[in-house]
Amino acid sequence: MIRKLTIICLICLLLTSCVSEQSAKLESKPYSLPTKEQPAEEFIPKRIRLVGIGDSLTKGVGDETNSGGYVGMVTEKLEQQDDIHEVKVENFGVRGYKTRDLLRKLKDEIVTSSIKDADIIVMTIGGNDIMHVVRKNIFSLDFEPFREEQKNYEKRFKDIYNTLREYNSSAVIIYVGLYNPFKYMLPQLPEIDTIIKEWNTATQEIIKNDDKAVFVSVEQIFSNESDERLLYKDEFHPNEIGYSLIADKVYNTLKIEGLDQDLIGRKE
């Protein structure tokens, strides 16, 4: 009996010793919580700075929904992208501006500062230069005065473009081309279509060698026969539907050219 008790006691001591030794090993084992990996920089949503310059189309005249015209609509599309957190917009479009007016505007310190910080610069200009020729020659319109003014337009546009690049060498520059609003107002002047094409071609030639500048053609939007009204009641500016079609073209061009991803890839 005594022998059995002795054996049981020895077994208990042995088991207690093993448990204590195992506990000691567990207590001494270092343990640290896993650190959460930071997402790669390219996956962090970006803040984009967009600057609008030019005439009443950039200002959004004719958009009765107060969506900001094509500039506001493009902004909304960009902000819907998962990789863009916010688009900060500064719009310096002014109704009635011609190329000479925009050149003066670019000397404004506030405008200059905004352009220097911009990721995207959107621009419409030239429509009022053509309108000026129409008004001066309304009773004797032919190609000559338009082609004479085109030379002046080209020189001023080159100065505008070079000034933008002097201020900012890396921003994406988007120029929205001219369209013919006179097709409805002055249908007896089909020559205007030719003038619009010539001016648009001249503008494309100026920016074609810049891989971060794009010409967005919109003349076809307003030349197609459609039951849907695209012009504002003044028969000159786009209405909200016309602006939405322009915005689609601008945004899709950014996507097709891959310039939206080029913007995302930049450091803030």
N, C-alpha and C positions, 0 to 999 in steps of 0.2 A: 504493500500500500504506500509506504513511504517512498519507495523507489519510483512508483508511478507519479506521485506528486512532484518529486524532484525533476523527472523528465518533462512534465507539463510546464513547470516553472522555467526550465531552460529554454523550451520552445517559445514561450511568451517573451522572454528576454531577447531572444534572437529576432523574433518578428518586430519587436519594438525598435531594436537597433536598425533594422533594414528600413523601416518606415521613416525613422529620424534622418538616416543618411540620405534617402530619396528626397525628403522635404528640404534638406539643406541644399542639395543640388538644384532643386527647383527654385529656391529662394535666391541663389547666387547667380542664376542665369540672367544676363542683361536683356532688357526688352524695350524696344522703342516703337512708337506709333509710326506708321508709314507716312512720309510727307507727300502732300498732294502736288503733283506735277503742274507747273504753270503751262497754259496753252501756248503753242507757238505764236509768235508775233503776228503771222499772217492770218491767224484765226481770230484776232481781237478786233471787234467792230471799230471802224474808223469814223472820225469826224471829217467831213469834206467841206471845204470852203468854196462856194460858187459865187462868182461875180458876173452880173449882167450889165452890159454897156450897149449904147446905141440909141435907137429911135423908139417910136410908140409901140412897135411889136414886142420889143423886150420889156417895155413898161406894162404891156398887157391891155392896151386900150381896145375895147370891144368885147372883153370878157365880162359879161353881166353876172356871172356866178362868183366873181371876186376870188377866183382861184389863182390869180397871179399870172394869167396867160400861159404861154408855153413854158416860161421859166418856173412858175409854181408847179405846173404839172410834171415837169421833168424832175423837180426836187422831190415830189411825192413818190415818183417811181423809184428814185435812187434810195430813198429812206425805207422802202419796202424790202430792200435787199438785206439778207441776214448779216452780211459782212460790213454794212454801213450803219453806224449808230445814229448819226445826225448829219444833216446838211445845213450849214450856216449860209444864208443867202444875203447878199448885198446887191440891190438892183439900182443901177444908175441910168436906166433907160429914160429918155426924155422925149415927149411928144414933139414932132416937127423937126427933130435933129437931122441934119445933113452931115456929110463927112467932115466938112470944115468945123462944124459945131463940136463933133466928137473929138477932133484933134485938140480943140481948146479945152474940152472937159478933161482930157487925159493929163493936163497940167495941174489939175486940182489936187492938192496934197492928200485929201481924204481918199479920192479915187486912186491915186498913185499907190498909197499905202495898201489899200485893199487888193489891188492887182498884184502887188508884190507877194502877198500872202495867199493868193488864190491857188486852188487846185484845178478848178475849171473856170474858164472865161467863155461866156456865151454872148453872141453879138448879132444884131441885125442893123444894117445901115445901107443906104443907097436908094431906098424907095423914094425918099423925099428929094434926092438929087434929080431923079427922073421926073417926079411931079413938078419940080421947079421948071424943067424944060418944057413940059406940057403946058403949064400956065403961061409961059412967056411966048409960046408959039401956037396957041390953041387954034388960031385961024389959018395957019400955014404949016401944019406938021408934016415933016418929012424926015428922012434919016440923018441929014447933015447936022442939025443942031444936037441930036442925041449922040452922034459919034464924036462930035467936037467936045461935048461935055464929058464923054466917056474917058477921054485922055486925062482930063482934070481929075475925074473920079479915081482912075487907076493910080495916079500919083499920090493923091490924098490917102487912098486905102493902103498903099505901100507904107506910107509914113505912119499910119495907125498901127499896122501890123508890126512894123519894126520897133515902134515904141513899146508895144505890148511885150515883145520878146526882150527888149532892153530891160524892162522892169522885171520880167519873169521868164526865165528860159525853159522852165520845166512844166508849166501849167498846160493842160489840154485846152486848146482854143477851138471853139465851135462857132463857125459862121453859118448862119441860116440864110440861104439864098433868097433872091428876089422872086416874086411872082407877079402876074399881071392882073391887077384889080380892075383895069380899064376894060377888060373883056366884056363886062356887063354894063359898065358906065358909058363906054365909048366903043360899042361893037363895030362901028364903021372904021376903026383903026386897027386892023389885024397886024399892021407893021410893028405894033408895040411888042408882040410876041417875039419878033426877031431881035428887037432892041434888048429885051429882057435876057434872051439867050446869050447875046454878045456880052452883056455886062457880067452875067454869071460866069461865063467862060473866062473872062479876064480876071475875075476874082479867084477862080480855081487855079489859074496859072500862078498867081502870086503865092499861094499857100501850099501848092502841091508837093514841094520838096521837104516839107516839115512833117515828120512822122507823128507829131503830137498836135497837128492842126487838121481839122476836117471841115469840108464843105458839105452842108446838108441841103440837098436840093428839095424844094417844096413846090416848084412851079407846076408840076404835074397834078398836085393835089387840087389846085384851084383852076386848072384848065379842063379837068374832066367834067363831062356833062353828068349832073347828078340832081336828083329830086331833093336832096338834102341841102339846105341853105348853109353855106360856110362863111359868109361875110356878114359883118355887123350892119346895122341899118344905114350907116354912112356909105356903104358899098365900097369901102376901101380897106378897113381893118378886118381881120378874121373875127368871127364870133367864137363862143366857147367851143363849138364843135370843130371849127377850123383850127383853133389853138390846140385842141386835143390831138388832132392829126399831125400837126407840126411836132408836138411833144413826143408822139410815138416815133416819128422819123428820127428825131434827135437821140432819143434813148436807144432805139434799135441800132443806130449807127455806132454809138458808144459800145454796145455789146458786140456787134459784128467786128469792129476794129480792135476789140479787146482792150479798149482804153479804160473801161470801168475797172477791170482787174489791175491795170497799171496804176490806177489811183489807189486801190486798196493796198497794193504792195509798198506804197511809200510809208516812210516813218512820219508820225505826227510831229 
